[in-house]
């Protein structure tokens, strides 16, 4: 098991190194570049030259890359020029991360709690009305773009029916106490129940929109996996031995069918934590995804590079955790 974890850690390190190289090259190929983003209309040849020297952009490319990696390892990415002007770029990530974690957690909770039971029962009733309806619903979830679903939810629940807030993370007039920067949790810890409830209401629409694609994928994987497991020889052997249906479903079918589902859930969590740009933009939800959009739109390269690296790091880390869990569930994976 230790060798398996070490091997995965080395793979994760190689992925991050490769990404850092791609990010370094990409940022320096963007129109205008870092110097233009910082100076703006004040950019003159003399000021550009002075800033390039201060930032080390007049050094050889390998020197620039080593400096970039060294500073990134210490969490030094420079100051934000647009998203939060003057703030440290890494602080922007830390401020926006709790919002994205709350959103991703609720979206995955909705997706998993609906998709796995529905996939299981659809597989057990293959060909029934429940199975056919669930398959069609999952296809719609995959086919319809997230931003379109978000606009529909916003139009009906916020504009037409006025039951949910239009945008944001919490009503600013509440003047809620901040403890962890997780707004729902903060309201519970401080017993400001109105603040916690308001934050949850602001979360509902973005989470529903964001959960559609993970729901559809997890449902289809669960259904297909349960169908394969039900037809497996060891299930028929268990039935021949006279084991009860409850034991067969719990010990043999569900446990083996959940192996690919664990991988899909883990990858979905990693993708959501990396930032849901479209959903957060539609609802003006101040998470990593919205910050990524704002930094790209306004050429805030300091924030852009830290968000891309952090998003990749989160995705790779979650993938590592999924691999370890998979190896715990199925020991055969450790030898691969």
N, C-alpha and C positions, 0 to 999 in steps of 0.2 A: 504493500500500500504506500509506503514511504517513497519508494522508487517511482511509483506512478505519479504521486503528487509533485515530486521534484521534476519529473519529465514534463508535466503540464506547466509548471512554473517557468521552466526554460523556454517552452514554446510561447508562453504569454510574454516573456521579456523580448523575444525576437519579434513578435507581432508589434509591440509598442515601439521598438527601435525602428522597424520598417515604416510604421506610421509617422514617427517623428521626422524621418527623412522626407517622406512625401509631403507632410505638412510644411516643413521648412522650405522646400522647393516651390510648393504651390503659393504660399503667402508672398514669396518674393517675385512671383510671376504675375501677380494681380496688377491691374492698371493703377497707376499712381503710386502704389507701394506705401510702406509705413510712413515715410517722411512726408509725403503729400497729405496723408490722413491726419498727421499731427499738426503740420503747419497750416494746412488749408489755404486760404487766400493770401496769407502772409509769406507764402513760399517764394523766396528769391534765390538766385544761384548761390549767394554767399551763405544764406541761412540753411539752405539744403546741404551745402558742403559741411558746414559746422555741425549740423544735426547728424549727418551720416558718420562723421568722425566720432561724435559722442556716443552713437549707438553701435559703433564698430562695423558699420556697413561698408567701410572702405578697406576692410581687411580681406584676405583670401577667403574663399567660400568655406573651406574646411575649418578655418579659425572661427568664422561666423557660426557654423553648425555646432562646433564644440561649445562655444559660448552660449548658444541657444539651449543646448541640452543641459549644461551645467546650471544655468539659471532656472530652467524648468524643473530640475530635480529639487531645487530649493523653494519652488513655488513663486519665483520671481518672473513675472510676465510683463511688467510695465503697468502704466496707468491707463484706465479707460478714457477714451476721448469722446464717447457718445452715449453709451448705455447708462453709465453713472459717471459723468465727467469728473475726473480727478481722483476717483476711487481706484484702489488697487484692483487689477484685473482678476486676481485669484479671489479677492473678497466678493466680487460680483458673482462668481460661481458659487461661493459659500452661501451668499444671501439668497440666490435663486434655487439652490438645490432642495431645500425642504418643501417648497411648493411642488416641485416635480415629483418628489418622493410621495407626498400625499396623493397627488393625482394618479400616479402609477399604481400605488397600493390599492386605491379604491377601484380603479379600472380593472386590475387583475382580479380583485376579489369578486367583482361582478361577473367577469368572464369565466373564471374557474368554477364558481359556485353554480353557474348555470350550464356551462358547456360539458363538464365531466358527467354529472348525473344524466343530462339529456342524451349525451353520446352513448352512455351505457344502456339506458332504457331503449333508445332507438335501435341499438345493435341487437338487443334481446328480442325486440319485436320487429325484426327485419321484414320490410315489405308492407308494414302496416301504415295506417294514416299518420300516426305519430312519426314514424321513420321518414316517410316521404315529405311531410310538412317541415320537419326539422332540417332535412337536407336542403330543401328549397330555401329556407330561412338562412341557413349558413352560407349558401351561395350568394344570396343578396348581401349578406354582411361582408363578403370578400369583394364583391363586384362594385358596390357603391363606395365612392371615395369618402374618406373620413371627413374632409372639409364640407362635403355636401350634407352628410348626416348632421354635422355640427350646425350648419346653417338652418336645417329643418328643425332641429331641437330648439335652437335659439328663437326661431320665428314663432313656433307654436307655444312653447312653455314660457318664454319671456315676453314676446311682443303681443301675441294674441290673448293668452290666458293669464298672464301676469302672476304665475305661481312660483317662478324661479328667477333669481337675479340675472341680468343681461350679461354682465362681465365682471372681471376682477376676482379678487380672492376673499375679500371681506368688506363689509360696509365700514368706510373710514369714520363715520360718525360714532361708532361704538366705543372708540378709544380703548381697545382691548389691551390687556397686559401681555407682554411678550416674555416668554420664558425659554422656549426651545426653538421658536420661529416656525413650529408646526402649529398652525392656527387652531385646528380642531383639538389637538392635544393640549395646547396652552389653555384653552377655555375649560377643559376638564380639570387640569391641574390647579387652576386658580378659581375654580367653581363659578366661572363666568359663563353660565350655561347658554345665555343668549348669544354670546360671541362664538361659542363652539357650534351652536346650531346654525348660525348665519354662515360660518365658514363651510359647514357641511353642505348647506344649500348652494353655495357658490361652486362647490366641487361636483355636484350631481351631474349637471349637463356635460361639462368637459369629460367626466369619467365615463358617462354613458356613450358618448361619441367615440372615445378612445378605446372602449372595450369591444367594439363591434368586430374588428378584425381578429384580435386574439381569441374572442369567443368562437368565431367561425373556424379558425384553424384548430383550436383545441378540441372543439366538438368533432370535427372530421377525423382528426388523429385518434381520438378516444373511440369513436365508432368503429373505425377500420381496425384498430388494435384489438378491441373486444371481439369483433367478428373473427379475426384470425385466431385468437386464443380459444374461442368457443369451439372452433373446428380442430384444435390441436389434439394429438393423441393422448396426452396426459390427462386432458379433461374427460375424454371418453373412458379412460382407464379408471379415473376416480368415480365416474358414474357407475361403471361395471362393478366396482367394489362396494357399491351401495351407500356411498357417502351422501349426506343430506345436501339438498340444493343450496342451503345457506353456507355450508362449509365450502362447497365447490366454488360458489360465486366469490366468497371472500378470500379464501386461501389460495385458490388456483387461478381463477379468471382475473379478478381485479388486480392482484399483486403483479402478475406477469403483464397484463395489459397496460399498466401504468408506466412501464419503463420508457417507451417513446414519448409518453405524455409529459413526463418529468423534464425531458430535454426541451420540448416545445415550450412548456411553461417558463422554464429558465431563460431561454433565448428571448421570449416575449417580454419578460421582466427586464432583461438587459436593454432591449430596444426601447422600452418605455422610459426607463430611468435615464437613458441617453438623451432624452428630450423629445417631446411630441410637438414639433414645430407648428404644424398646421392647426392642430386643435388649440394649442395655447394662443396662437395668433388670432384665431376667430373669436375666442372668448376673452381676449386681452388678459390672459391668465399669466401672471409674472413668474414663470418658471424658466428652466434652462432653454426650452425650445423657443420661447419668445425672445430671450436674450440672444440666442443664436441668430434668429432672424434680424433683430435690431442691429447686432454687431456687423452682420454682413451687409445690410442695407446702408448703414452709416459709415462703413469702412473702419470700424473699431477693431483693428487687427490684434491688439493686445487681448481683448476679451475673446475674440474669435478663436485665437490659437489655444487659449486655456480651455475654452468650452469644447473644442474638438478633441483635444488630448484627454480631457476629463471624461467626455462621453465614451471615447474608445476604451479608456481605462476601466470604466464602470462595466461596459459590455464584456470586456475580456475577463474581468474579475468574476462577474456573474456566471459566465461560461465555465470558468474554472470550478466554481462551487457546484455547478450542475454536473460536471464531469466527475467530481468527487462523490456526489450523491448517487450518481449512476453506478459508480464502481462499488459503492456500499451495497446498493440494491442487487446488483448483478456482478459477482466477483470475477466472472469471465472477462469483463472489460479491462481489468488491471493488467492482463497479459498482452494486450494489444498495443 
